Amino acid sequence: MSKDRLDLSDNTAISMPMRNLLSIIAAVSVGVWAYFGVLERITMLETKSQLSEKDMNAHVERLENDLTKNTEFRIKWPRGEMGALPADGEQFMLIEDLYKSVEKIEKNLEQNMTNKVNIERLQKDVEKMLNDIEELKDADREIKNGH
């Protein structure tokens, strides 16, 4: 029984070739180095993921803000609630000037229509006066001729 049993204590001596001891130390060193390398890579990827997620959230927020502004613009611009283009202002001024010109032309046309009626009336009056004058001349000639 004593051969199957291994008693170890702090005073137990182990003999091993130096080559094996160096191989074990080298293997443990490589394992520790690889562990910390993997741990560093995982930490770096997590950091990139968090930054990317923050950037994505900021991008989504900007897109939502742009979408809201676009919707607001799309609804309010045609109504004139967000201003107008400079060309629109110029067109409005031209249209207003055209309205004034049309009003002046209409007034002038109305006056001309009134003038036409007056001219026709005056022509009739002149014809009547000419007829009356002719009748008076005829009557005066008859008086002078002795009738």
DRENTORKOL-3810 file (N, C-alpha, C; in nm, 4 decimals):
REM DRENTORKOL-3810
@n.u->0.0776; n.v->-0.1181; n.w->0.0000; ca.u->0.0000; ca.v->0.0000; ca.w->0.0000; c.u->0.0832; c.v->0.1267; c.w->0.0000
@n.u->0.1909; n.v->0.1183; n.w->0.0515; ca.u->0.2718; ca.v->0.2364; ca.w->0.0575; c.u->0.3266; c.v->0.2753; c.w->-0.0792
@n.u->0.3292; n.v->0.1800; n.w->-0.1718; ca.u->0.3793; ca.v->0.2120; ca.w->-0.3046; c.u->0.2731; c.v->0.2840; c.w->-0.3880
@n.u->0.1457; n.v->0.2610; n.w->-0.3629; ca.u->0.0417; ca.v->0.3243; ca.w->-0.4413; c.u->0.0130; c.v->0.4672; c.w->-0.3943
@n.u->0.0546; n.v->0.4963; n.w->-0.2809; ca.u->0.0237; ca.v->0.6249; ca.w->-0.2223; c.u->0.1355; c.v->0.7232; c.w->-0.2463
@n.u->0.0935; n.v->0.8519; n.w->-0.2790; ca.u->0.1916; ca.v->0.9568; ca.w->-0.3026; c.u->0.1702; c.v->1.0630; c.w->-0.1962
@n.u->0.2662; n.v->1.0824; n.w->-0.1116; ca.u->0.2573; ca.v->1.1839; ca.w->-0.0070; c.u->0.3363; c.v->1.3064; c.w->-0.0511
@n.u->0.2654; n.v->1.4197; n.w->-0.0593; ca.u->0.3296; ca.v->1.5443; ca.w->-0.0984; c.u->0.3202; c.v->1.6433; c.w->0.0166
@n.u->0.4237; n.v->1.7186; n.w->0.0359; ca.u->0.4249; ca.v->1.8236; ca.w->0.1362; c.u->0.5192; c.v->1.9319; c.w->0.0883
@n.u->0.5369; n.v->2.0344; n.w->0.1715; ca.u->0.6254; ca.v->2.1415; ca.w->0.1301; c.u->0.7717; c.v->2.0993; c.w->0.1341
@n.u->0.8006; n.v->1.9851; n.w->0.1886; ca.u->0.9378; ca.v->1.9356; ca.w->0.1952; c.u->0.9637; c.v->1.8277; c.w->0.0907
@n.u->0.8635; n.v->1.7977; n.w->0.0090; ca.u->0.8790; ca.v->1.6913; ca.w->-0.0901; c.u->0.9711; c.v->1.7415; c.w->-0.1995
@n.u->1.0627; n.v->1.6600; n.w->-0.2376; ca.u->1.1588; ca.v->1.6968; ca.w->-0.3412; c.u->1.1167; c.v->1.6293; c.w->-0.4706
@n.u->1.1224; n.v->1.7035; n.w->-0.5787; ca.u->1.0876; ca.v->1.6491; ca.w->-0.7093; c.u->1.2105; c.v->1.6685; c.w->-0.7972
@n.u->1.2417; n.v->1.5668; n.w->-0.8695; ca.u->1.3532; ca.v->1.5814; ca.w->-0.9615; c.u->1.2971; c.v->1.5726; c.w->-1.1022
@n.u->1.3413; n.v->1.6665; n.w->-1.1824; ca.u->1.2889; ca.v->1.6756; ca.w->-1.3184; c.u->1.4006; c.v->1.7347; c.w->-1.4026
@n.u->1.4041; n.v->1.6970; n.w->-1.5281; ca.u->1.5071; ca.v->1.7559; ca.w->-1.6136; c.u->1.4776; c.v->1.9057; c.w->-1.6354
@n.u->1.5769; n.v->1.9820; n.w->-1.6468; ca.u->1.5657; ca.v->2.1266; ca.w->-1.6617; c.u->1.4906; c.v->2.1613; c.w->-1.7905
@n.u->1.5088; n.v->2.0844; n.w->-1.8939; ca.u->1.4422; ca.v->2.1048; ca.w->-2.0207; c.u->1.2910; c.v->2.0992; c.w->-2.0032
@n.u->1.2413; n.v->2.0033; n.w->-1.9253; ca.u->1.0969; ca.v->1.9922; ca.w->-1.9006; c.u->1.0469; c.v->2.1123; c.w->-1.8208
@n.u->1.1244; n.v->2.1543; n.w->-1.7222; ca.u->1.0848; ca.v->2.2699; ca.w->-1.6412; c.u->1.0764; c.v->2.3956; c.w->-1.7284
@n.u->1.1738; n.v->2.4157; n.w->-1.8149; ca.u->1.1715; ca.v->2.5319; ca.w->-1.9038; c.u->1.0548; c.v->2.5226; c.w->-2.0021
@n.u->1.0240; n.v->2.4040; n.w->-2.0514; ca.u->0.9109; ca.v->2.3854; ca.w->-2.1433; c.u->0.7800; c.v->2.4198; c.w->-2.0747
@n.u->0.7665; n.v->2.3756; n.w->-1.9470; ca.u->0.6438; ca.v->2.4062; ca.w->-1.8722; c.u->0.6332; c.v->2.5570; c.w->-1.8508
@n.u->0.7416; n.v->2.6224; n.w->-1.8117; ca.u->0.7406; ca.v->2.7671; ca.w->-1.7893; c.u->0.7081; c.v->2.8404; c.w->-1.9193
@n.u->0.7666; n.v->2.7965; n.w->-2.0303; ca.u->0.7410; ca.v->2.8596; ca.w->-2.1594; c.u->0.5949; c.v->2.8406; c.w->-2.2003
@n.u->0.5415; n.v->2.7200; n.w->-2.1788; ca.u->0.4020; ca.v->2.6932; ca.w->-2.2148; c.u->0.3083; c.v->2.7792; c.w->-2.1313
@n.u->0.3341; n.v->2.7922; n.w->-2.0020; ca.u->0.2513; ca.v->2.8751; ca.w->-1.9158; c.u->0.2627; c.v->3.0218; c.w->-1.9580
@n.u->0.3828; n.v->3.0666; n.w->-1.9934; ca.u->0.4025; ca.v->3.2057; ca.w->-2.0369; c.u->0.3254; c.v->3.2331; c.w->-2.1665
@n.u->0.3346; n.v->3.1414; n.w->-2.2616; ca.u->0.2620; ca.v->3.1583; ca.w->-2.3878; c.u->0.1111; c.v->3.1577; c.w->-2.3616
@n.u->0.0634; n.v->3.0726; n.w->-2.2740; ca.u->-0.0790; ca.v->3.0664; ca.w->-2.2395; c.u->-0.1266; c.v->3.1958; c.w->-2.1771
@n.u->-0.0476; n.v->3.2518; n.w->-2.0832; ca.u->-0.0841; ca.v->3.3778; ca.w->-2.0186; c.u->-0.0841; c.v->3.4912; c.w->-2.1213
@n.u->0.0202; n.v->3.4929; n.w->-2.2077; ca.u->0.0278; ca.v->3.5960; ca.w->-2.3114; c.u->-0.0928; c.v->3.5874; c.w->-2.4067
@n.u->-0.1290; n.v->3.4663; n.w->-2.4484; ca.u->-0.2434; ca.v->3.4480; ca.w->-2.5378; c.u->-0.3734; c.v->3.4883; c.w->-2.4674
@n.u->-0.3879; n.v->3.4534; n.w->-2.3418; ca.u->-0.5085; ca.v->3.4897; ca.w->-2.2659; c.u->-0.5272; c.v->3.6423; c.w->-2.2624
@n.u->-0.4204; n.v->3.7137; n.w->-2.2267; ca.u->-0.4318; ca.v->3.8590; ca.w->-2.2184; c.u->-0.4513; c.v->3.9222; c.w->-2.3577
@n.u->-0.3922; n.v->3.8605; n.w->-2.4620; ca.u->-0.4147; ca.v->3.9082; ca.w->-2.5984; c.u->-0.5615; c.v->3.8941; c.w->-2.6385
@n.u->-0.6214; n.v->3.7792; n.w->-2.6081; ca.u->-0.7635; ca.v->3.7565; ca.w->-2.6383; c.u->-0.8497; c.v->3.8520; c.w->-2.5560
@n.u->-0.8167; n.v->3.8686; n.w->-2.4294; ca.u->-0.8909; ca.v->3.9605; ca.w->-2.3424; c.u->-0.8831; c.v->4.1039; c.w->-2.3952
@n.u->-0.7644; n.v->4.1476; n.w->-2.4417; ca.u->-0.7491; ca.v->4.2821; ca.w->-2.4979; c.u->-0.8342; c.v->4.2962; c.w->-2.6246
@n.u->-0.8328; n.v->4.1938; n.w->-2.7099; ca.u->-0.9107; ca.v->4.1979; ca.w->-2.8340; c.u->-1.0607; c.v->4.2061; c.w->-2.8033
@n.u->-1.1070; n.v->4.1294; n.w->-2.7082; ca.u->-1.2491; ca.v->4.1325; ca.w->-2.6691; c.u->-1.2858; c.v->4.2712; c.w->-2.6167
@n.u->-1.2011; n.v->4.3286; n.w->-2.5321; ca.u->-1.2268; ca.v->4.4621; ca.w->-2.4774; c.u->-1.2314; c.v->4.5660; c.w->-2.5901
@n.u->-1.1397; n.v->4.5566; n.w->-2.6852; ca.u->-1.1362; ca.v->4.6504; ca.w->-2.7973; c.u->-1.2640; c.v->4.6365; c.w->-2.8820
@n.u->-1.3058; n.v->4.5152; n.w->-2.9092; ca.u->-1.4277; ca.v->4.4935; ca.w->-2.9883; c.u->-1.5518; c.v->4.5442; c.w->-2.9153
@n.u->-1.5585; n.v->4.5232; n.w->-2.7836; ca.u->-1.6718; ca.v->4.5746; ca.w->-2.7064; c.u->-1.6754; c.v->4.7276; c.w->-2.7114
@n.u->-1.5581; n.v->4.7899; n.w->-2.6997; ca.u->-1.5510; ca.v->4.9363; ca.w->-2.7064; c.u->-1.5975; c.v->4.9856; c.w->-2.8429
@n.u->-1.5487; n.v->4.9206; n.w->-2.9509; ca.u->-1.5922; ca.v->4.9586; ca.w->-3.0850; c.u->-1.7428; c.v->4.9398; c.w->-3.1014
@n.u->-1.7931; n.v->4.8323; n.w->-3.0456; ca.u->-1.9367; ca.v->4.8050; ca.w->-3.0559; c.u->-2.0171; c.v->4.9132; c.w->-2.9847
@n.u->-1.9722; n.v->4.9521; n.w->-2.8661; ca.u->-2.0427; ca.v->5.0571; ca.w->-2.7925; c.u->-2.0358; c.v->5.1903; c.w->-2.8665
@n.u->-1.9184; n.v->5.2239; n.w->-2.9193; ca.u->-1.9055; ca.v->5.3485; ca.w->-2.9958; c.u->-1.9921; c.v->5.3440; c.w->-3.1220
@n.u->-1.9891; n.v->5.2299; n.w->-3.1883; ca.u->-2.0702; ca.v->5.2149; ca.w->-3.3089; c.u->-2.2181; c.v->5.2264; c.w->-3.2765
@n.u->-2.2586; n.v->5.1689; n.w->-3.1637; ca.u->-2.3990; ca.v->5.1777; ca.w->-3.1224; c.u->-2.4370; c.v->5.3223; c.w->-3.0911
@n.u->-2.3475; n.v->5.3956; n.w->-3.0240; ca.u->-2.3747; ca.v->5.5371; ca.w->-2.9964; c.u->-2.3836; c.v->5.6161; c.w->-3.1266
@n.u->-2.2899; n.v->5.5882; n.w->-3.2191; ca.u->-2.2945; ca.v->5.6562; ca.w->-3.3491; c.u->-2.4230; c.v->5.6215; c.w->-3.4233
@n.u->-2.4621; n.v->5.4968; n.w->-3.4168; ca.u->-2.5846; ca.v->5.4537; ca.w->-3.4847; c.u->-2.7060; c.v->5.5232; c.w->-3.4228
@n.u->-2.7091; n.v->5.5303; n.w->-3.2898; ca.u->-2.8202; ca.v->5.5989; ca.w->-3.2234; c.u->-2.8239; c.v->5.7472; c.w->-3.2620
@n.u->-2.7050; n.v->5.8097; n.w->-3.2659; ca.u->-2.6992; ca.v->5.9509; ca.w->-3.3051; c.u->-2.7446; c.v->5.9665; c.w->-3.4500
@n.u->-2.7031; n.v->5.8738; n.w->-3.5360; ca.u->-2.7429; ca.v->5.8794; ca.w->-3.6773; c.u->-2.8939; c.v->5.8603; c.w->-3.6911
@n.u->-2.9486; n.v->5.7636; n.w->-3.6186; ca.u->-3.0935; ca.v->5.7406; ca.w->-3.6240; c.u->-3.1671; c.v->5.8638; c.w->-3.5725
@n.u->-3.1156; n.v->5.9242; n.w->-3.4667; ca.u->-3.1780; ca.v->6.0445; ca.w->-3.4114; c.u->-3.1759; c.v->6.1583; c.w->-3.5130
@n.u->-3.0610; n.v->6.1740; n.w->-3.5827; ca.u->-3.0525; ca.v->6.2769; ca.w->-3.6875; c.u->-3.1507; c.v->6.2479; c.w->-3.8003
@n.u->-3.1608; n.v->6.1209; n.w->-3.8385; ca.u->-3.2544; ca.v->6.0845; ca.w->-3.9448; c.u->-3.3987; c.v->6.1120; c.w->-3.9032
@n.u->-3.4320; n.v->6.0790; n.w->-3.7790; ca.u->-3.5679; ca.v->6.1063; ca.w->-3.7309; c.u->-3.5939; c.v->6.2570; c.w->-3.7288
@n.u->-3.4950; n.v->6.3338; n.w->-3.6851; ca.u->-3.5080; ca.v->6.4792; ca.w->-3.6831; c.u->-3.5248; c.v->6.5333; c.w->-3.8259
@n.u->-3.4429; n.v->6.4818; n.w->-3.9186; ca.u->-3.4551; ca.v->6.5246; ca.w->-4.0586; c.u->-3.5906; c.v->6.4869; c.w->-4.1159
@n.u->-3.6377; n.v->6.3692; n.w->-4.0822; ca.u->-3.7683; ca.v->6.3245; ca.w->-4.1310; c.u->-3.8796; c.v->6.4142; c.w->-4.0774
@n.u->-3.8693; n.v->6.4510; n.w->-3.9496; ca.u->-3.9690; ca.v->6.5406; ca.w->-3.8901; c.u->-3.9652; c.v->6.6768; c.w->-3.9594
@n.u->-3.8440; n.v->6.7295; n.w->-3.9807; ca.u->-3.8316; ca.v->6.8589; ca.w->-4.0484; c.u->-3.8831; c.v->6.8507; c.w->-4.1914
@n.u->-3.8550; n.v->6.7397; n.w->-4.2591; ca.u->-3.9016; ca.v->6.7234; ca.w->-4.3964; c.u->-4.0541; c.v->6.7197; c.w->-4.4013
@n.u->-4.1144; n.v->6.6474; n.w->-4.3094; ca.u->-4.2603; ca.v->6.6394; ca.w->-4.3056; c.u->-4.3193; c.v->6.7771; c.w->-4.2776
@n.u->-4.2596; n.v->6.8473; n.w->-4.1822; ca.u->-4.3073; ca.v->6.9824; ca.w->-4.1491; c.u->-4.2946; c.v->7.0739; c.w->-4.2708
@n.u->-4.1801; n.v->7.0664; n.w->-4.3392; ca.u->-4.1586; ca.v->7.1489; ca.w->-4.4576; c.u->-4.2595; c.v->7.1137; c.w->-4.5674
@n.u->-4.2786; n.v->6.9835; n.w->-4.5893; ca.u->-4.3679; ca.v->6.9366; ca.w->-4.6950; c.u->-4.5110; c.v->6.9844; c.w->-4.6724
@n.u->-4.5511; n.v->6.9954; n.w->-4.5472; ca.u->-4.6881; ca.v->7.0374; ca.w->-4.5163; c.u->-4.6993; c.v->7.1901; c.w->-4.5153
@n.u->-4.6036; n.v->7.2573; n.w->-4.4527; ca.u->-4.6160; ca.v->7.4020; ca.w->-4.4314; c.u->-4.5748; c.v->7.4854; c.w->-4.5519
@n.u->-4.4797; n.v->7.4379; n.w->-4.6356; ca.u->-4.4323; ca.v->7.5194; ca.w->-4.7473; c.u->-4.5443; c.v->7.5543; c.w->-4.8460
@n.u->-4.6233; n.v->7.4559; n.w->-4.8915; ca.u->-4.7290; ca.v->7.4934; ca.w->-4.9863; c.u->-4.8313; c.v->7.5906; c.w->-4.9280
@n.u->-4.8489; n.v->7.5857; n.w->-4.7981; ca.u->-4.9444; ca.v->7.6761; ca.w->-4.7331; c.u->-4.8879; c.v->7.8169; c.w->-4.7175
@n.u->-4.7585; n.v->7.8320; n.w->-4.7382; ca.u->-4.6947; ca.v->7.9623; ca.w->-4.7219; c.u->-4.6603; c.v->7.9939; c.w->-4.5779
@n.u->-4.6615; n.v->7.8932; n.w->-4.4910; ca.u->-4.6320; ca.v->7.9152; ca.w->-4.3498; c.u->-4.4825; c.v->7.9206; c.w->-4.3215
@n.u->-4.4003; n.v->7.8812; n.w->-4.4195; ca.u->-4.2555; ca.v->7.8807; ca.w->-4.3970; c.u->-4.1845; c.v->7.9792; c.w->-4.4882
@n.u->-4.2563; n.v->8.0735; n.w->-4.5430; ca.u->-4.1946; ca.v->8.1730; ca.w->-4.6296; c.u->-4.2164; c.v->8.1379; c.w->-4.7755
@n.u->-4.1449; n.v->8.2085; n.w->-4.8606; ca.u->-4.1581; ca.v->8.1871; ca.w->-5.0040; c.u->-4.0226; c.v->8.2109; c.w->-5.0701
@n.u->-4.0093; n.v->8.1609; n.w->-5.1893; ca.u->-3.8875; ca.v->8.1826; ca.w->-5.2654; c.u->-3.8813; c.v->8.3280; c.w->-5.3120
@n.u->-3.7615; n.v->8.3811; n.w->-5.3328; ca.u->-3.7513; ca.v->8.5175; ca.w->-5.3854; c.u->-3.8229; c.v->8.5315; c.w->-5.5200
@n.u->-3.8164; n.v->8.4268; n.w->-5.6020; ca.u->-3.8854; ca.v->8.4327; ca.w->-5.7313; c.u->-4.0362; c.v->8.4442; c.w->-5.7113
@n.u->-4.0883; n.v->8.3778; n.w->-5.6077; ca.u->-4.2315; ca.v->8.3880; ca.w->-5.5791; c.u->-4.2681; c.v->8.5307; c.w->-5.5415
@n.u->-4.1845; n.v->8.5951; n.w->-5.4615; ca.u->-4.2109; ca.v->8.7336; ca.w->-5.4228; c.u->-4.2119; c.v->8.8247; c.w->-5.5443
@n.u->-4.1178; n.v->8.8021; n.w->-5.6353; ca.u->-4.1124; ca.v->8.8835; ca.w->-5.7570; c.u->-4.2375; c.v->8.8593; c.w->-5.8419
@n.u->-4.2791; n.v->8.7334; n.w->-5.8518; ca.u->-4.4001; ca.v->8.7019; ca.w->-5.9289; c.u->-4.5223; c.v->8.7674; c.w->-5.8659
@n.u->-4.5305; n.v->8.7649; n.w->-5.7346; ca.u->-4.6449; ca.v->8.8272; ca.w->-5.6677; c.u->-4.6481; c.v->8.9770; c.w->-5.6968
@n.u->-4.5299; n.v->9.0418; n.w->-5.6968; ca.u->-4.5256; ca.v->9.1845; ca.w->-5.7271; c.u->-4.5698; c.v->9.2102; c.w->-5.8713
@n.u->-4.5261; n.v->9.1255; n.w->-5.9641; ca.u->-4.5664; ca.v->9.1422; ca.w->-6.1039; c.u->-4.7165; c.v->9.1221; c.w->-6.1208
@n.u->-4.7694; n.v->9.0227; n.w->-6.0519; ca.u->-4.9144; ca.v->8.9973; ca.w->-6.0601; c.u->-4.9913; c.v->9.1163; c.w->-6.0042
@n.u->-4.9447; n.v->9.1715; n.w->-5.8934; ca.u->-5.0120; ca.v->9.2875; ca.w->-5.8341; c.u->-5.0081; c.v->9.4063; c.w->-5.9309
@n.u->-4.8932; n.v->9.4262; n.w->-5.9968; ca.u->-4.8826; ca.v->9.5338; ca.w->-6.0941; c.u->-4.9777; c.v->9.5100; c.w->-6.2116
@n.u->-4.9902; n.v->9.3855; n.w->-6.2540; ca.u->-5.0834; ca.v->9.3539; ca.w->-6.3631; c.u->-5.2279; c.v->9.3821; c.w->-6.3221
@n.u->-5.2629; n.v->9.3491; n.w->-6.1998; ca.u->-5.3983; ca.v->9.3788; ca.w->-6.1513; c.u->-5.4263; c.v->9.5289; c.w->-6.1572
@n.u->-5.3279; n.v->9.6094; n.w->-6.1145; ca.u->-5.3461; ca.v->9.7552; ca.w->-6.1186; c.u->-5.3634; c.v->9.8029; c.w->-6.2625
@n.u->-5.2830; n.v->9.7468; n.w->-6.3523; ca.u->-5.2940; ca.v->9.7865; ca.w->-6.4933; c.u->-5.4299; c.v->9.7490; c.w->-6.5502
@n.u->-5.4775; n.v->9.6296; n.w->-6.5166; ca.u->-5.6084; ca.v->9.5844; ca.w->-6.5659; c.u->-5.7189; c.v->9.6741; c.w->-6.5115
@n.u->-5.7086; n.v->9.7132; n.w->-6.3860; ca.u->-5.8098; ca.v->9.8035; ca.w->-6.3284; c.u->-5.8116; c.v->9.9365; c.w->-6.4026
@n.u->-5.6935; n.v->9.9915; n.w->-6.4338; ca.u->-5.6874; ca.v->10.1169; ca.w->-6.5083; c.u->-5.7494; c.v->10.1004; c.w->-6.6472
@n.u->-5.7180; n.v->9.9908; n.w->-6.7115; ca.u->-5.7731; ca.v->9.9663; ca.w->-6.8448; c.u->-5.9252; c.v->9.9532; c.w->-6.8387
@n.u->-5.9756; n.v->9.8839; n.w->-6.7374; ca.u->-6.1211; ca.v->9.8694; ca.w->-6.7219; c.u->-6.1876; c.v->10.0058; c.w->-6.7015
@n.u->-6.1263; n.v->10.0904; n.w->-6.6177; ca.u->-6.1829; ca.v->10.2245; ca.w->-6.5959; c.u->-6.1837; c.v->10.3040; c.w->-6.7260
@n.u->-6.0734; n.v->10.2959; n.w->-6.7986; ca.u->-6.0643; ca.v->10.3661; ca.w->-6.9262; c.u->-6.1696; c.v->10.3133; c.w->-7.0240
@n.u->-6.1879; n.v->10.1828; n.w->-7.0271; ca.u->-6.2868; ca.v->10.1226; ca.w->-7.1151; c.u->-6.4277; c.v->10.1684; c.w->-7.0794
@n.u->-6.4570; n.v->10.1733; n.w->-6.9493; ca.u->-6.5884; ca.v->10.2211; ca.w->-6.9057; c.u->-6.6092; c.v->10.3665; c.w->-6.9481
@n.u->-6.5063; n.v->10.4487; n.w->-6.9342; ca.u->-6.5171; ca.v->10.5887; ca.w->-6.9750; c.u->-6.5385; c.v->10.5987; c.w->-7.1261
@n.u->-6.4689; n.v->10.5149; n.w->-7.2012; ca.u->-6.4854; ca.v->10.5162; ca.w->-7.3463; c.u->-6.6259; c.v->10.4717; c.w->-7.3858
@n.u->-6.6793; n.v->10.3741; n.w->-7.3133; ca.u->-6.8164; ca.v->10.3317; ca.w->-7.3424; c.u->-6.9133; c.v->10.4465; c.w->-7.3145
@n.u->-6.8906; n.v->10.5178; n.w->-7.2067; ca.u->-6.9737; ca.v->10.6335; ca.w->-7.1742; c.u->-6.9553; c.v->10.7407; c.w->-7.2808
@n.u->-6.8334; n.v->10.7627; n.w->-7.3244; ca.u->-6.8053; ca.v->10.8598; ca.w->-7.4296; c.u->-6.8764; c.v->10.8214; c.w->-7.5590
@n.u->-6.8809; n.v->10.6940; n.w->-7.5909; ca.u->-6.9476; ca.v->10.6496; ca.w->-7.7126; c.u->-7.0957; c.v->10.6863; c.w->-7.7079
@n.u->-7.1574; n.v->10.6596; n.w->-7.5925; ca.u->-7.2990; ca.v->10.6933; ca.w->-7.5769; c.u->-7.3170; c.v->10.8445; c.w->-7.5903
@n.u->-7.2283; n.v->10.9205; n.w->-7.5269; ca.u->-7.2370; ca.v->11.0671; ca.w->-7.5341; c.u->-7.2171; c.v->11.1164; c.w->-7.6770
@n.u->-7.1208; n.v->11.0564; n.w->-7.7465; ca.u->-7.0943; ca.v->11.0981; ca.w->-7.8852; c.u->-7.2160; c.v->11.0693; c.w->-7.9725
@n.u->-7.2740; n.v->10.9502; n.w->-7.9558; ca.u->-7.3942; ca.v->10.9175; ca.w->-8.0342; c.u->-7.5067; c.v->11.0157; c.w->-8.0029
@n.u->-7.5221; n.v->11.0487; n.w->-7.8783; ca.u->-7.6257; ca.v->11.1450; ca.w->-7.8381; c.u->-7.5978; c.v->11.2817; c.w->-7.9008
@n.u->-7.4697; n.v->11.3224; n.w->-7.8940; ca.u->-7.4334; ca.v->11.4519; ca.w->-7.9517; c.u->-7.4545; c.v->11.4531; c.w->-8.1035
@n.u->-7.4249; n.v->11.3415; n.w->-8.1699; ca.u->-7.4472; ca.v->11.3354; ca.w->-8.3139; c.u->-7.5962; c.v->11.3534; c.w->-8.3467
@n.u->-7.6800; n.v->11.2874; n.w->-8.2687; ca.u->-7.8248; ca.v->11.3025; ca.w->-8.2897; c.u->-7.8680; c.v->11.4475; c.w->-8.2654
@n.u->-7.8134; n.v->11.5065; n.w->-8.1587; ca.u->-7.8478; ca.v->11.6460; ca.w->-8.1274; c.u->-7.8009; c.v->11.7396; c.w->-8.2391
@n.u->-7.6804; n.v->11.7172; n.w->-8.2929; ca.u->-7.6277; ca.v->11.8015; ca.w->-8.4004; c.u->-7.7148; c.v->11.7856; c.w->-8.5249
@n.u->-7.7542; n.v->11.6623; n.w->-8.5554; ca.u->-7.8420; ca.v->11.6413; ca.w->-8.6712; c.u->-7.9746; c.v->11.7147; c.w->-8.6528
@n.u->-8.0275; n.v->11.7066; n.w->-8.5306; ca.u->-8.1534; ca.v->11.7765; ca.w->-8.5024; c.u->-8.1346; c.v->11.9269; c.w->-8.5165
@n.u->-8.0192; n.v->11.9767; n.w->-8.4634; ca.u->-7.9932; ca.v->12.1204; ca.w->-8.4740; c.u->-7.9784; c.v->12.1617; c.w->-8.6200
@n.u->-7.9099; n.v->12.0792; n.w->-8.6999; ca.u->-7.8956; ca.v->12.1112; ca.w->-8.8415; c.u->-8.0320; c.v->12.1148; c.w->-8.9107
@n.u->-8.1167; n.v->12.0197; n.w->-8.8751; ca.u->-8.2524; ca.v->12.0185; ca.w->-8.9318; c.u->-8.3290; c.v->12.1438; c.w->-8.8885
@n.u->-8.3171; n.v->12.1768; n.w->-8.7611; ca.u->-8.3853; ca.v->12.2978; ca.w->-8.7113; c.u->-8.3325; c.v->12.4237; c.w->-8.7798
@n.u->-8.2013; n.v->12.4295; n.w->-8.7980; ca.u->-8.1407; ca.v->12.5455; ca.w->-8.8640; c.u->-8.1903; c.v->12.5554; c.w->-9.0078
@n.u->-8.1967; n.v->12.4428; n.w->-9.0764; ca.u->-8.2460; ca.v->12.4417; ca.w->-9.2147; c.u->-8.3912; c.v->12.4892; c.w->-9.2190
@n.u->-8.4702; n.v->12.4419; n.w->-9.1222; ca.u->-8.6113; ca.v->12.4847; ca.w->-9.1178; c.u->-8.6200; c.v->12.6348; c.w->-9.0910
@n.u->-8.5356; n.v->12.6853; n.w->-8.9989; ca.u->-8.5354; ca.v->12.8286; ca.w->-8.9705; c.u->-8.4907; c.v->12.9096; c.w->-9.0927
@n.u->-8.3904; n.v->12.8601; n.w->-9.1644; ca.u->-8.3460; ca.v->12.9282; ca.w->-9.2854; c.u->-8.4586; c.v->12.9323; c.w->-9.3895
@n.u->-8.5248; n.v->12.8169; n.w->-9.4027; ca.u->-8.6362; ca.v->12.8115; ca.w->-9.4987; c.u->-8.7470; c.v->12.9099; c.w->-9.4583
@n.u->-8.7776; n.v->12.9122; n.w->-9.3282; ca.u->-8.8822; ca.v->13.0041; ca.w->-9.2801; c.u->-8.8379; c.v->13.1480; c.w->-9.3012
@n.u->-8.7111; n.v->13.1797; n.w->-9.2767; ca.u->-8.6609; ca.v->13.3157; ca.w->-9.2949; c.u->-8.6637; c.v->13.3526; c.w->-9.4426
@n.u->-8.6330; n.v->13.2650; n.w->-9.5324; ca.u->-8.6369; ca.v->13.2923; ca.w->-9.6747; c.u->-8.7781; c.v->13.3186; c.w->-9.7204
@n.u->-8.8712; n.v->13.2442; n.w->-9.6660; ca.u->-9.0108; ca.v->13.2647; ca.w->-9.7036; c.u->-9.0577; c.v->13.4014; c.w->-9.6568
@n.u->-9.0117; n.v->13.4432; n.w->-9.5386; ca.u->-9.0516; ca.v->13.5739; ca.w->-9.4878; c.u->-8.9891; c.v->13.6814; c.w->-9.5750
@n.u->-8.8675; n.v->13.6654; n.w->-9.6138; ca.u->-8.7986; ca.v->13.7659; ca.w->-9.6952; c.u->-8.8569; c.v->13.7702; c.w->-9.8380
@n.u->-8.9023; n.v->13.6631; n.w->-9.8847; ca.u->-8.9590; ca.v->13.6585; ca.w->-10.0191; c.u->-9.1008; c.v->13.7123; c.w->-10.0203
@n.u->-9.1531; n.v->13.7420; n.w->-9.9182; ca.u->-9.2840; ca.v->13.8062; ca.w->-9.9117; c.u->-9.3985; c.v->13.7154; c.w->-9.8800
@n.u->-9.3856; n.v->13.6256; n.w->-9.8376; ca.u->-9.4993; ca.v->13.5396; ca.w->-9.8040; c.u->-9.5599; c.v->13.5774; c.w->-9.6782
END
